[in-house]
Amino acid sequence: MTVYDEQWWEERYASGQSEWSGRPNDVLVAETADLPPGTALDVGCGTGGDAVWLAARGWRVTGVDLSRTALDRAAAAAEASGVAERTTWQHGDVTSWVPPERAFDLVTSAFLHAAASQREDVVRRLAAGVAPGGTLLIAQHDPSDLHTVRHGGDPDLFATAEELAAALPAGEFDVLVAQARPRLGRAHEGEDVPMADAVLRARRR
C-alpha cells in the first residue's frame, strides 16, 4: 500500500509529475463567489493555484502543505502574480498540524484525501480554524471516481460529502452544501471523462 507521506510528495514534485494548471478549482470559484474577502486558510495548497486566486481577489491567505518544494513554487507564483504581500506559506502535516482556533473567515481544502482512520480528525482540525460565521469548504474526489483517479484506487482514501459532513463537531456548523457534483475531468490516459467531486460547504454558527 502506498504511503502518501512527505517523502512521497517531495519526490513527486521533484520529478515534475505534480505540475497542475495553476488555475483555481471550480468548486472554490463557485462556492466563494458570494463571500466578502477576509482571512483564508488553504490546507494542502500545493503550488498555490487556489491561494493565489483568493489573494488576487482581496483575501489574506495562509497556505499550508506537506511539501516544501510545493510551497516554494506557491510563493513564486504569488510573487509573479503580485500578491505576495497577501500570502503566507507554512509547512505542515494536516494529520498533526493544528490551525489557529477560529481564526479564519474561510478554511478550504481541495483534494486532500485522508485515510478513513484519520478522516474525522482531519475534518475536525480544518473545522477548528473556522471563525464564527465563517465557511468551511472541502472538495475531493467522490467515491464514484475510483475508476478514473489515481491514489492507487484505494477506496480507503475516498469519502462522500455526507461522510465528511458527519465528521463535523456536533451543533457547531450549518451544512449548506453536501453533494456529489458532476464535472468533466481528465483520466489517466488523458481523455476527458465524467467525474464527480464530493463537495462540503458548512458555516460555523
N, CA, C and O of each residue as an XYZ file, in Angstrom:
820
protein
N       0.839     -1.195      0.000
C       0.000      0.000      0.000
C       0.879      1.251      0.000
O       1.799      1.363      0.810
N       0.601      2.177     -0.893
C       1.375      3.408     -0.986
C       1.107      4.311      0.217
O      -0.038      4.489      0.632
N       2.176      4.876      0.767
C       2.060      5.826      1.859
C       2.310      7.222      1.296
O       3.406      7.524      0.824
N       1.282      8.069      1.351
C       1.401      9.406      0.769
C       1.936     10.366      1.824
O       1.220     11.244      2.306
N       3.204     10.184      2.172
C       3.827     10.986      3.220
C       4.655     12.103      2.587
O       4.626     12.305      1.373
N       5.394     12.824      3.434
C       6.159     13.968      2.947
C       7.172     13.555      1.892
O       7.332     14.251      0.889
N       7.856     12.445      2.097
C       8.849     11.995      1.130
C       8.216     11.692     -0.230
O       8.778     12.016     -1.276
N       7.028     11.060     -0.198
C       6.345     10.718     -1.451
C       6.023     11.984     -2.240
O       6.254     12.044     -3.448
N       5.483     13.003     -1.546
C       5.107     14.235     -2.232
C       6.331     15.011     -2.698
O       6.316     15.592     -3.783
N       7.383     15.029     -1.900
C       8.601     15.724     -2.331
C       9.164     15.084     -3.598
O       9.569     15.785     -4.526
N       9.188     13.764     -3.633
C       9.695     13.070     -4.806
C       8.807     13.334     -6.020
O       9.294     13.468     -7.143
N       7.514     13.405     -5.782
C       6.585     13.653     -6.885
C       6.778     15.059     -7.459
O       6.831     15.231     -8.677
N       6.882     16.058     -6.588
C       7.099     17.410     -7.086
C       8.470     17.536     -7.746
O       8.601     18.197     -8.776
N       9.482     16.915     -7.168
C      10.827     16.977     -7.738
C      10.884     16.331     -9.115
O      11.671     16.744     -9.966
N      10.046     15.309     -9.335
C      10.041     14.606    -10.615
C       9.262     15.350    -11.687
O       9.322     14.995    -12.864
N       8.524     16.392    -11.276
C       7.715     17.138    -12.232
C       6.375     16.513    -12.524
O       5.683     16.946    -13.445
N       5.982     15.482    -11.748
C       4.718     14.794    -12.005
C       3.515     15.536    -11.424
O       2.376     15.210    -11.756
N       3.745     16.514    -10.573
C       2.634     17.221     -9.946
C       2.586     18.672    -10.411
O       2.541     19.594     -9.597
N       2.596     18.860    -11.716
C       2.524     20.199    -12.296
C       1.084     20.472    -12.718
O       0.710     20.227    -13.864
N       0.279     20.981    -11.788
C      -1.102     21.290    -12.121
C      -1.194     22.610    -12.862
O      -0.197     23.313    -13.025
N      -2.382     22.938    -13.304
C      -2.580     24.070    -14.216
C      -2.270     25.423    -13.582
O      -1.943     26.375    -14.290
N      -2.368     25.517    -12.259
C      -2.230     26.809    -11.605
C      -3.537     27.556    -11.516
O      -3.613     28.592    -10.855
N      -4.580     27.047    -12.175
C      -5.900     27.672    -12.099
C      -6.612     27.222    -10.825
O      -6.354     26.123    -10.334
N      -7.494     28.042    -10.288
C      -8.262     27.620     -9.106
C      -9.243     26.526     -9.481
O      -9.690     26.447    -10.626
N      -9.579     25.680     -8.511
C     -10.542     24.630     -8.820
C     -11.951     25.217     -8.898
O     -12.269     26.214     -8.250
N     -12.774     24.574     -9.701
C     -14.105     25.099     -9.989
C     -14.981     25.207     -8.748
O     -15.792     26.127     -8.639
N     -14.823     24.277     -7.815
C     -15.637     24.309     -6.599
C     -15.331     25.568     -5.795
O     -16.245     26.236     -5.312
N     -14.064     25.889     -5.652
C     -13.687     27.098     -4.912
C     -14.285     28.339     -5.561
O     -14.852     29.189     -4.875
N     -14.162     28.444     -6.859
C     -14.672     29.615     -7.573
C     -16.178     29.761     -7.358
O     -16.674     30.852     -7.075
N     -16.896     28.647     -7.498
C     -18.356     28.700     -7.374
C     -18.805     28.990     -5.949
O     -19.724     29.782     -5.739
N     -18.166     28.359     -4.969
C     -18.663     28.429     -3.598
C     -18.187     29.653     -2.826
O     -18.701     29.928     -1.742
N     -17.221     30.388     -3.354
C     -16.772     31.602     -2.661
C     -17.242     32.869     -3.364
O     -16.906     33.973     -2.934
N     -18.012     32.726     -4.436
C     -18.434     33.894     -5.212
C     -19.230     34.893     -4.380
O     -19.187     36.095     -4.641
N     -19.959     34.396     -3.375
C     -20.803     35.280     -2.568
C     -20.155     35.686     -1.249
O     -20.811     36.291     -0.402
N     -18.877     35.362     -1.063
C     -18.205     35.661      0.201
C     -17.366     36.933      0.084
O     -16.606     37.077     -0.874
N     -17.487     37.855      1.036
C     -16.606     39.029      1.013
C     -15.192     38.608      1.404
O     -15.034     37.727      2.249
N     -14.160     39.212      0.812
C     -12.788     38.851      1.160
C     -12.504     39.051      2.647
O     -12.969     40.005      3.270
N     -11.733     38.127      3.183
C     -11.324     38.195      4.581
C     -10.041     37.408      4.743
O      -9.137     37.508      3.914
N      -9.956     36.631      5.797
C      -8.797     35.778      6.012
C      -9.137     34.362      5.579
O     -10.230     33.868      5.856
N      -8.203     33.710      4.899
C      -8.446     32.363      4.387
C      -7.271     31.449      4.710
O      -6.121     31.884      4.778
N      -7.588     30.174      4.907
C      -6.594     29.128      5.128
C      -6.812     28.063      4.072
O      -7.904     27.502      3.970
N      -5.776     27.777      3.280
C      -5.841     26.747      2.242
C      -4.932     25.603      2.682
O      -3.708     25.734      2.669
N      -5.537     24.486      3.070
C      -4.784     23.353      3.600
C      -4.579     22.325      2.491
O      -5.531     21.896      1.838
N      -3.318     21.940      2.291
C      -2.971     21.115      1.148
C      -2.924     21.980     -0.095
O      -3.452     21.608     -1.143
N      -2.284     23.142      0.027
C      -2.353     24.176     -1.015
C      -1.546     23.847     -2.249
O      -1.736     24.480     -3.287
N      -0.638     22.862     -2.171
C       0.162     22.516     -3.338
C       0.945     23.713     -3.849
O       1.558     24.443     -3.070
N       0.922     23.912     -5.159
C       1.689     25.000     -5.763
C       0.943     26.325     -5.772
O       1.380     27.278     -6.417
N      -0.182     26.395     -5.060
C      -0.790     27.683     -4.736
C      -1.856     28.215     -5.668
O      -2.217     29.387     -5.562
N      -2.374     27.407     -6.575
C      -3.377     27.909     -7.514
C      -4.582     28.537     -6.840
O      -5.000     29.636     -7.204
N      -5.144     27.839     -5.851
C      -6.319     28.356     -5.151
C      -5.956     29.565     -4.283
O      -6.663     30.573     -4.282
N      -4.862     29.453     -3.556
C      -4.472     30.529     -2.639
C      -4.158     31.820     -3.388
O      -4.563     32.900     -2.959
N      -3.445     31.715     -4.494
C      -3.103     32.908     -5.276
C      -4.369     33.527     -5.866
O      -4.501     34.750     -5.908
N      -5.296     32.691     -6.319
C      -6.564     33.200     -6.862
C      -7.340     33.967     -5.791
O      -7.873     35.043     -6.061
N      -7.402     33.419     -4.584
C      -8.083     34.114     -3.494
C      -7.394     35.436     -3.169
O      -8.050     36.463     -2.994
N      -6.081     35.400     -3.092
C      -5.334     36.615     -2.757
C      -5.550     37.703     -3.805
O      -5.623     38.886     -3.473
N      -5.652     37.304     -5.059
C      -5.881     38.272     -6.125
C      -7.249     38.926     -6.007
O      -7.497     39.976     -6.600
N      -8.133     38.304     -5.240
C      -9.471     38.853     -5.021
C      -9.610     39.505     -3.659
O     -10.723     39.747     -3.191
N      -8.493     39.788     -3.028
C      -8.504     40.580     -1.819
C      -8.389     39.819     -0.517
O      -8.317     40.429      0.550
N      -8.371     38.483     -0.584
C      -8.222     37.693      0.635
C      -6.780     37.747      1.130
O      -5.847     37.903      0.343
N      -6.610     37.616      2.445
C      -5.293     37.390      3.034
C      -5.223     35.900      3.330
O      -5.993     35.390      4.144
N      -4.303     35.201      2.672
C      -4.330     33.750      2.616
C      -3.097     33.128      3.249
O      -1.971     33.556      3.000
N      -3.325     32.117      4.066
C      -2.258     31.261      4.568
C      -2.382     29.912      3.877
O      -3.418     29.253      3.970
N      -1.325     29.501      3.181
C      -1.306     28.197      2.518
C      -0.435     27.223      3.301
O       0.688     27.551      3.686
N      -0.954     26.036      3.530
C      -0.229     25.000      4.285
C      -0.088     23.768      3.405
O      -1.045     23.346      2.756
N       1.098     23.201      3.387
C       1.302     21.974      2.613
C       2.411     21.136      3.230
O       3.270     21.633      3.959
N       2.360     19.842      2.911
C       3.346     18.887      3.406
C       4.659     18.988      2.647
O       5.710     18.609      3.163
N       4.601     19.497      1.427
C       5.785     19.557      0.570
C       6.408     20.945      0.578
O       5.754     21.931      0.238
N       7.664     21.015      0.966
C       8.369     22.302      0.939
C       8.613     22.761     -0.501
O       8.607     23.959     -0.783
N       8.824     21.823     -1.394
C       9.008     22.169     -2.801
C       7.753     22.833     -3.349
O       7.838     23.837     -4.056
N       6.587     22.278     -3.026
C       5.325     22.881     -3.464
C       5.177     24.285     -2.898
O       4.753     25.199     -3.605
N       5.520     24.461     -1.637
C       5.400     25.780     -1.011
C       6.328     26.801     -1.664
O       5.955     27.963     -1.823
N       7.522     26.380     -2.040
C       8.435     27.289     -2.736
C       7.828     27.745     -4.054
O       7.929     28.914     -4.424
N       7.201     26.816     -4.753
C       6.583     27.152     -6.040
C       5.355     28.040     -5.837
O       5.081     28.934     -6.637
N       4.628     27.781     -4.763
C       3.466     28.616     -4.462
C       3.897     30.047     -4.171
O       3.270     30.994     -4.646
N       4.963     30.209     -3.393
C       5.460     31.542     -3.077
C       5.919     32.265     -4.339
O       5.703     33.467     -4.491
N       6.552     31.519     -5.241
C       6.995     32.122     -6.505
C       5.795     32.547     -7.354
O       5.826     33.592     -8.005
N       4.739     31.730     -7.342
C       3.534     32.069     -8.095
C       2.868     33.318     -7.526
O       2.380     34.165     -8.274
N       2.849     33.428     -6.206
C       2.271     34.615     -5.579
C       3.072     35.862     -5.936
O       2.500     36.917     -6.212
N       4.380     35.737     -5.929
C       5.244     36.859     -6.293
C       4.991     37.274     -7.739
O       4.874     38.461     -8.041
N       4.910     36.292     -8.621
C       4.697     36.583    -10.036
C       3.335     37.217    -10.288
O       3.165     37.978    -11.241
N       2.372     36.903     -9.437
C       1.013     37.438     -9.599
C       0.806     38.744     -8.850
O      -0.273     39.332     -8.919
N       1.823     39.203     -8.138
C       1.725     40.468     -7.432
C       0.938     40.417     -6.144
O       0.451     41.446     -5.676
N       0.801     39.221     -5.553
C       0.004     39.098     -4.319
C       0.831     38.546     -3.157
O       0.275     38.054     -2.175
N       2.139     38.628     -3.268
C       2.993     38.057     -2.226
C       2.691     38.645     -0.850
O       2.776     37.950      0.162
N       2.334     39.937     -0.820
C       2.096     40.593      0.470
C       0.805     40.108      1.126
O       0.593     40.356      2.313
N      -0.061     39.423      0.378
C      -1.307     38.912      0.946
C      -1.274     37.402      1.145
O      -2.307     36.789      1.412
N      -0.099     36.801      1.019
C       0.017     35.350      1.185
C       1.109     34.990      2.179
O       2.149     35.644      2.256
N       0.846     33.944      2.931
C       1.814     33.376      3.869
C       1.837     31.871      3.628
O       0.793     31.259      3.402
N       3.024     31.278      3.674
C       3.161     29.856      3.372
C       3.760     29.131      4.568
O       4.736     29.588      5.162
N       3.169     28.007      4.908
C       3.581     27.291      6.115
C       3.661     25.795      5.841
O       2.759     25.206      5.245
N       4.752     25.199      6.285
C       4.919     23.752      6.154
C       4.161     23.060      7.276
O       4.310     23.422      8.443
N       3.345     22.062      6.928
C       2.599     21.346      7.958
C       1.933     20.096      7.425
O       1.586     20.012      6.246
N       1.759     19.132      8.302
C       1.072     17.872      8.012
C      -0.293     17.933      8.672
O      -0.389     18.028      9.896
N      -1.336     17.879      7.882
C      -2.687     18.073      8.411
C      -3.070     17.010      9.433
O      -3.995     17.219     10.219
N      -2.382     15.884      9.438
C      -2.697     14.852     10.431
C      -2.134     15.186     11.810
O      -2.464     14.526     12.796
N      -1.281     16.214     11.878
C      -0.734     16.611     13.185
C      -0.768     18.122     13.404
O      -0.776     18.583     14.546
N      -0.788     18.887     12.326
C      -0.787     20.351     12.430
C      -2.170     20.846     12.826
O      -3.183     20.365     12.320
N      -2.198     21.804     13.730
C      -3.466     22.365     14.207
C      -3.513     23.843     13.845
O      -2.604     24.585     14.218
N      -4.537     24.294     13.133
C      -4.628     25.714     12.769
C      -4.961     26.566     13.982
O      -5.485     26.049     14.969
N      -4.669     27.859     13.930
C      -5.125     28.757     14.998
C      -6.640     28.637     15.135
O      -7.366     28.652     14.141
N      -7.101     28.519     16.355
C      -8.517     28.234     16.587
C      -9.413     29.408     16.206
O      -9.190     30.543     16.626
N     -10.435     29.108     15.397
C     -11.471     30.061     14.991
C     -10.878     31.369     14.469
O     -11.322     32.457     14.837
N      -9.857     31.245     13.598
C      -9.103     32.421     13.173
C      -9.371     32.851     11.736
O      -8.953     33.940     11.344
N     -10.059     32.025     10.932
C     -10.169     32.302      9.500
C     -11.626     32.403      9.062
O     -12.484     31.646      9.516
N     -11.883     33.354      8.168
C     -13.220     33.502      7.603
C     -13.533     32.381      6.620
O     -14.697     32.048      6.395
N     -12.489     31.802      6.038
C     -12.642     30.688      5.107
C     -11.527     29.697      5.339
O     -10.352     30.063      5.361
N     -11.897     28.435      5.511
C     -10.929     27.342      5.529
C     -11.307     26.418      4.381
O     -12.421     25.897      4.328
N     -10.369     26.223      3.468
C     -10.645     25.426      2.294
C      -9.589     24.350      2.095
O      -8.424     24.532      2.451
N     -10.005     23.238      1.530
C      -9.097     22.146      1.222
C      -9.614     21.436     -0.019
O     -10.768     21.010     -0.064
N      -8.761     21.310     -1.017
C      -9.165     20.683     -2.272
C      -8.345     19.427     -2.528
O      -7.120     19.480     -2.644
N      -9.037     18.299     -2.613
C      -8.437     17.020     -2.992
C      -7.350     16.561     -2.023
O      -6.326     16.003     -2.417
N      -7.608     16.814     -0.759
C      -6.786     16.280      0.321
C      -7.497     15.033      0.833
O      -8.499     15.133      1.540
N      -6.990     13.878      0.483
C      -7.675     12.616      0.780
C      -7.050     11.945      1.994
O      -5.975     11.353      1.895
N      -7.713     12.034      3.127
C      -7.235     11.375      4.338
C      -7.764      9.951      4.393
O      -8.868      9.675      3.925
N      -6.982      9.052      4.960
C      -7.440      7.682      5.156
C      -8.638      7.673      6.095
O      -8.801      8.574      6.917
N      -9.470      6.652      5.966
C     -10.698      6.582      6.763
C     -10.419      6.696      8.256
O     -11.192      7.313      8.988
N      -9.310      6.100      8.713
C      -8.991      6.126     10.140
C      -8.623      7.523     10.633
O      -8.673      7.789     11.834
N      -8.250      8.423      9.708
C      -7.832      9.780     10.073
C      -8.863     10.831      9.670
O      -8.723     12.000     10.029
N      -9.892     10.431      8.933
C     -10.781     11.396      8.283
C     -11.489     12.302      9.284
O     -11.492     13.520      9.107
N     -12.083     11.745     10.319
C     -12.812     12.575     11.274
C     -11.877     13.569     11.944
O     -12.239     14.729     12.136
N     -10.688     13.129     12.298
C      -9.734     14.019     12.957
C      -9.310     15.144     12.019
O      -9.201     16.294     12.443
N      -9.071     14.823     10.745
C      -8.662     15.848      9.782
C      -9.770     16.861      9.564
O      -9.509     18.064      9.558
N     -11.001     16.401      9.385
C     -12.122     17.327      9.199
C     -12.271     18.227     10.413
O     -12.522     19.423     10.269
N     -12.122     17.676     11.593
C     -12.253     18.479     12.805
C     -11.109     19.485     12.943
O     -11.311     20.586     13.455
N      -9.917     19.114     12.492
C      -8.798     20.062     12.515
C      -9.085     21.242     11.584
O      -8.856     22.398     11.941
N      -9.588     20.936     10.391
C      -9.941     22.001      9.459
C     -11.039     22.881     10.053
O     -10.957     24.108     10.000
N     -12.058     22.251     10.615
C     -13.188     22.994     11.182
C     -12.753     23.889     12.333
O     -13.319     24.963     12.539
N     -11.746     23.448     13.085
C     -11.299     24.219     14.249
C     -10.807     25.605     13.864
O     -10.864     26.529     14.675
N     -10.321     25.763     12.627
C      -9.786     27.048     12.209
C     -10.820     28.047     11.735
O     -10.480     29.199     11.467
N     -12.093     27.631     11.621
C     -13.133     28.494     11.070
C     -13.669     29.446     12.134
O     -14.064     29.018     13.219
N     -13.680     30.726     11.818
C     -14.193     31.745     12.736
C     -15.717     31.693     12.795
O     -16.344     31.165     11.876
N     -16.326     32.224     13.848
C     -17.793     32.306     13.892
C     -18.335     33.026     12.657
O     -17.866     34.109     12.306
N     -19.319     32.420     12.007
C     -19.862     32.962     10.776
C     -19.048     32.625      9.545
O     -19.450     32.941      8.425
N     -17.895     31.980      9.745
C     -17.007     31.643      8.641
C     -17.407     30.366      7.927
O     -18.324     29.660      8.346
N     -16.703     30.085      6.845
C     -17.042     28.988      5.940
C     -15.959     27.923      5.914
O     -14.768     28.230      5.846
N     -16.386     26.673      5.967
C     -15.516     25.525      5.722
C     -15.897     24.957      4.366
O     -17.069     24.670      4.118
N     -14.915     24.794      3.485
C     -15.166     24.274      2.147
C     -14.186     23.144      1.864
O     -12.973     23.351      1.847
N     -14.719     21.957      1.644
C     -13.902     20.788      1.332
C     -14.382     20.200      0.016
O     -15.578     19.979     -0.177
N     -13.449     19.950     -0.883
C     -13.765     19.283     -2.146
C     -12.755     18.167     -2.362
O     -11.554     18.363     -2.175
N     -13.238     17.014     -2.749
C     -12.351     15.909     -3.076
C     -13.060     14.980     -4.043
O     -14.248     15.141     -4.322
N     -12.321     14.011     -4.549
C     -12.935     13.074     -5.475
C     -14.012     12.262     -4.771
O     -13.778     11.702     -3.700
N     -15.182     12.202     -5.372
C     -16.258     11.358     -4.864
C     -15.881      9.879     -5.053
O     -15.146      9.553     -5.985
N     -16.368      8.990     -4.191
C     -16.058      7.565     -4.358
C     -16.415      7.000     -5.724
O     -15.853      5.986     -6.136
N     -17.330      7.632     -6.426
C     -17.679      7.154     -7.767
C     -16.537      7.342     -8.764
O     -16.582      6.798     -9.867
N     -15.505      8.117     -8.379
C     -14.365      8.362     -9.258
C     -13.236      7.354     -9.099
O     -12.175      7.514     -9.703
N     -13.446      6.336     -8.308
C     -12.377      5.373     -8.041
C     -11.773      4.797     -9.314
O     -10.585      4.476     -9.349
N     -12.576      4.668    -10.349
C     -12.092      4.046    -11.584
C     -11.325      5.009    -12.472
O     -10.712      4.579    -13.449
N     -11.341      6.301    -12.162
C     -10.711      7.273    -13.058
C      -9.551      8.025    -12.443
O      -8.762      8.621    -13.177
N      -9.412      8.023    -11.114
C      -8.353      8.822    -10.489
C      -7.270      7.927     -9.927
O      -7.409      6.707     -9.846
N      -6.184      8.583     -9.542
C      -5.046      7.828     -9.023
C      -5.271      7.472     -7.553
O      -6.351      6.995     -7.202
N      -4.302      7.687     -6.706
C      -4.317      7.252     -5.313
C      -4.378      5.730     -5.239
O      -4.871      5.171     -4.259
N      -3.882      5.065     -6.269
C      -3.822      3.614     -6.251
C      -5.173      2.947     -6.251
O      -5.268      1.743     -6.014
N      -6.236      3.713     -6.515
C      -7.559      3.118     -6.497
C      -7.950      2.594     -5.131
O      -8.727      1.645     -5.030
N      -7.419      3.203     -4.072
C      -7.657      2.725     -2.709
C      -8.948      3.337     -2.180
O      -8.989      4.541     -1.926
N      -9.999      2.547     -2.007
C     -11.273      3.111     -1.533
C     -11.191      3.708     -0.140
O     -12.056      4.495      0.244
N     -10.166      3.347      0.622
C      -9.998      3.886      1.971
C      -9.757      5.396      1.953
O      -9.952      6.065      2.967
N      -9.336      5.933      0.812
C      -8.995      7.351      0.715
C     -10.140      8.213      0.207
O      -9.974      9.421      0.038
N     -11.304      7.611     -0.039
C     -12.421      8.340     -0.621
C     -13.589      8.392      0.359
O     -13.831      7.448      1.111
N     -14.307      9.513      0.335
C     -15.484      9.671      1.199
C     -16.533     10.477      0.464
O     -16.204     11.314     -0.376
N     -17.780     10.233      0.774
C     -18.854     11.055      0.236
C     -18.911     12.374      1.002
O     -18.341     12.499      2.086
N     -19.601     13.347      0.430
C     -19.787     14.623      1.116
C     -20.554     14.434      2.413
O     -20.294     15.121      3.400
N     -21.495     13.508      2.412
C     -22.270     13.228      3.627
C     -21.383     12.659      4.727
O     -21.565     12.980      5.901
N     -20.431     11.823      4.355
C     -19.498     11.284      5.350
C     -18.593     12.373      5.899
O     -18.280     12.377      7.090
N     -18.172     13.292      5.052
C     -17.380     14.430      5.524
C     -18.195     15.287      6.486
O     -17.690     15.708      7.527
N     -19.455     15.546      6.138
C     -20.318     16.360      6.992
C     -20.541     15.708      8.347
O     -20.634     16.392      9.366
N     -20.626     14.389      8.355
C     -20.866     13.665      9.608
C     -19.704     13.802     10.582
O     -19.870     13.583     11.781
N     -18.526     14.165     10.073
C     -17.351     14.318     10.933
C     -17.274     15.693     11.590
O     -16.418     15.908     12.449
N     -18.137     16.621     11.213
C     -18.113     17.957     11.810
C     -18.506     17.911     13.283
O     -19.296     17.055     13.682
N     -17.971     18.811     14.090
C     -18.368     18.862     15.504
C     -19.871     19.100     15.630
O     -20.415     20.015     15.011
N     -20.516     18.298     16.408
C     -21.978     18.366     16.526
C     -22.424     19.730     17.042
O     -21.884     20.243     18.021
N     -23.418     20.311     16.369
C     -24.035     21.538     16.826
C     -23.264     22.808     16.555
O     -23.704     23.884     16.960
N     -22.110     22.719     15.873
C     -21.288     23.915     15.659
C     -21.386     24.488     14.253
O     -20.998     25.633     14.019
N     -21.902     23.699     13.315
C     -21.930     24.122     11.917
C     -23.299     23.880     11.300
O     -24.006     22.940     11.664
N     -23.657     24.739     10.365
C     -24.799     24.513      9.489
C     -24.259     24.050      8.145
O     -23.445     24.734      7.525
N     -24.712     22.893      7.703
C     -24.268     22.359      6.417
C     -25.096     23.009      5.311
O     -26.317     22.858      5.271
N     -24.425     23.732      4.417
C     -25.092     24.435      3.322
C     -25.091     23.611      2.039
O     -26.045     23.658      1.263
N     -24.019     22.860      1.822
C     -23.898     22.005      0.638
C     -23.232     20.707      1.058
O     -22.210     20.724      1.745
N     -23.805     19.585      0.649
C     -23.179     18.271      0.825
C     -23.672     17.421     -0.329
O     -24.762     16.852     -0.272
N     -22.862     17.334     -1.379
C     -23.331     16.676     -2.589
C     -22.177     16.129     -3.421
O     -21.025     16.534     -3.263
N     -22.511     15.214     -4.297
C     -21.597     14.781     -5.348
C     -21.885     15.656     -6.561
O     -22.982     15.597     -7.117
N     -20.916     16.464     -6.978
C     -21.128     17.441     -8.041
C     -20.441     16.959     -9.330
O     -19.217     16.834     -9.360
N     -21.205     16.692    -10.381
C     -20.619     16.186    -11.631
C     -19.733     17.228    -12.309
O     -19.976     18.430    -12.206
N     -18.721     16.755    -12.989
C     -17.880     17.617    -13.817
C     -17.195     16.748    -14.860
O     -17.239     15.520    -14.785
N     -16.567     17.387    -15.824
C     -15.784     16.683    -16.821
C     -14.332     16.754    -16.406
O     -13.775     17.841    -16.243
N     -13.715     15.589    -16.233
C     -12.343     15.551    -15.752
C     -11.434     14.814    -16.705
O     -11.850     14.370    -17.775
N     -10.170     14.690    -16.292
C      -9.151     14.059    -17.110
C      -8.724     12.739    -16.462
O      -8.295     12.715    -15.309
N      -8.845     11.655    -17.209
C      -8.486     10.331    -16.706
C      -6.998     10.077    -16.894
O      -6.277     10.923    -17.422
N      -6.540      8.894    -16.453
C      -5.115      8.549    -16.503
C      -4.544      8.692    -17.910
O      -3.436      9.200    -18.083
N      -5.287      8.251    -18.902
C      -4.774      8.225    -20.264
C      -4.905      9.577    -20.960
O      -4.483      9.721    -22.108
N      -5.478     10.555    -20.291
C      -5.560     11.889    -20.836
C      -6.885     12.255    -21.458
O      -7.090     13.408    -21.836
N      -7.797     11.294    -21.575
C      -9.079     11.615    -22.187
C     -10.016     12.253    -21.171
O      -9.869     12.045    -19.967
N     -10.986     13.038    -21.663
C     -11.995     13.644    -20.807
C     -13.055     12.611    -20.454
O     -13.563     11.906    -21.326
N     -13.385     12.527    -19.168
C     -14.377     11.556    -18.709
C     -15.289     12.217    -17.676
O     -14.863     13.142    -16.985
N     -16.532     11.759    -17.563
C     -17.412     12.268    -16.500
C     -16.868     11.879    -15.131
O     -16.492     10.730    -14.900
N     -16.831     12.854    -14.230
C     -16.358     12.617    -12.870
C     -17.305     13.324    -11.909
O     -18.294     13.926    -12.328
N     -16.998     13.246    -10.620
C     -17.804     13.947     -9.621
C     -16.929     14.308     -8.433
O     -16.053     13.540     -8.034
N     -17.176     15.485     -7.872
C     -16.491     15.923     -6.663
C     -17.429     15.803     -5.469
O     -18.605     16.154     -5.563
N     -16.921     15.319     -4.369
C     -17.645     15.382     -3.104
C     -17.420     16.786     -2.540
O     -16.292     17.163     -2.224
N     -18.491     17.546     -2.418
C     -18.392     18.956     -2.006
C     -19.120     19.167     -0.688
O     -20.309     18.876     -0.564
N     -18.389     19.676      0.289
C     -18.974     20.051      1.580
C     -18.726     21.525      1.815
O     -17.584     21.982      1.806
N     -19.800     22.266      2.024
C     -19.694     23.667      2.443
C     -20.530     23.826      3.700
O     -21.712     23.484      3.715
N     -19.918     24.342      4.747
C     -20.608     24.499      6.022
C     -20.213     25.844      6.639
O     -19.118     26.353      6.398
N     -21.121     26.409      7.439
C     -20.885     27.692      8.097
C     -20.924     27.508      9.606
O     -21.847     26.916     10.164
N     -19.883     28.041     10.247
C     -19.873     27.965     11.715
C     -20.922     28.895     12.294
O     -21.053     30.043     11.868
N     -21.663     28.398     13.263
C     -22.715     29.196     13.889
C     -22.138     30.287     14.769
O     -22.888     31.054     15.374
